Amino acid sequence: MDFIFHDFEEINIERPQMVAKLLVNLEQGMQKGLIKNHLSGVTACARQIIAMAGLSADSQYKSRTRKTF
């Protein structure tokens, strides 16, 4: 967890220890979900990690529509 803490400290996130602990807990939740075959739990944890990392797709983005000929 110390490595994660230092990474968050470098990018200036408020309360990096709390964020690091939350990330570790979400990763453990994913692992337990995989072991117990609870895929919805794995998905929920993964979505939270993606949201925390800022990797989620922009909600303003609209997919291109297909042209019909």
C-alpha positions, 0 to 999 in steps of 0.5 A: 500500500505504501507504493500506491500512497506515494503514487497518489502523493506525487499527483497531489490527491487529497487524502492519499492514504484513504484513496490508497486504502480504498483502492486496495479494498476494491482490488480485494473485493474483485479477487474475492468476487472472482474466487466466489464467482460473483461477477457482479461484485467484480464489475462493481469494484472494477467500475469504481477503480476506473472512475477513481482513476479517471479512465471512464468514458466521457458521458458527453461523447456521442457515438457515431450513427451509421449512415443508411444508403 
